[in-house]
């Protein structure tokens, strides 16, 4: 492949095909070893790229890991664009990061509405300029069984967790491609890799987010724009309040995650241009085996670890049980 143009190996002479196939096997082996090695390395070992003066836009910046990411990027000298539907929470985040940077801008945005996304994106480009790093972090969860979940809530889950990725990325990707430099980060979930009870709409939305990120990466690579990166983040439950009441039955392997640790892993992934990050590290194994084990085998594992009961006592940020 040269300059994004595909050359069918089957159209090449047989000798060239054999050489290409051997080269393919070596590539797959090499990248598999490197990927496994990078997944196990402690944070801070790999060389990191600089983001000083880069414009970093974070959706859902008014609380949780969005707020903590804003602080970390501010410490590195980035210019921050904070989006959230909660104006008060967004202002609080701004107050937290101003000790590290004066280049911080807040916008009240409902990412469930694509017209709102496009309108505010135009204002951002006019006020500040193009975005270098886009972090699609905003998310919602209902925590109800499918038959108990209001249609409006399911529509909002898909709009925020999945569809907003399309519109934020469309708003800012063109400049990245033109300059062959940029980064799209999708905060998905392990629920985007495995289904679980009381999360039918949430899992569907996060499966969509994972598929979006993978296809977007494929599209960018096919254009030969290797300076534009896509990172997909798949964490387990995070102790931010969004999943309050959820629990784990395997705390040593699948603990409820501290938000500071999650942000540390996300920052490491972004700054080292890592395509995928699973949190905790044990979930690399679950993803690997889950990709080829039969459905009943996977169900036996989820039953053993109590996965389908982790949402039984879910209350979320409302503090009220959803049953």
Secondary structure, DSSP 8 states (H G I E B T S, - for coil): -BTTB---GGGS-HHHHHHHHHHHHHHHHHHHHHHHHHHHS-TT-S-----TT-EEEEETTTSHHHHHHHHHHHHTT-EEEEEES-HHHHHHHHHHHTTT-S-EEEEE--TT-HHHHHHHHHHHHHHT---SEEEE---------GGGS-HHHHHHHHIIIIIHHHHHHHHHHHHHHHHT-EEEEEE--GGGTS--TT-HHHHHHHHHHHHHHHHHHHHHHHTT-TTEEEEEEEE--BTTTTTTT---S-TTTS--B-HHHHHHHHHHHHHTT-SEEEESTHHHHHHHHHTTS-HHHHHHHHHHTTGGGTTTT--GGGTS---
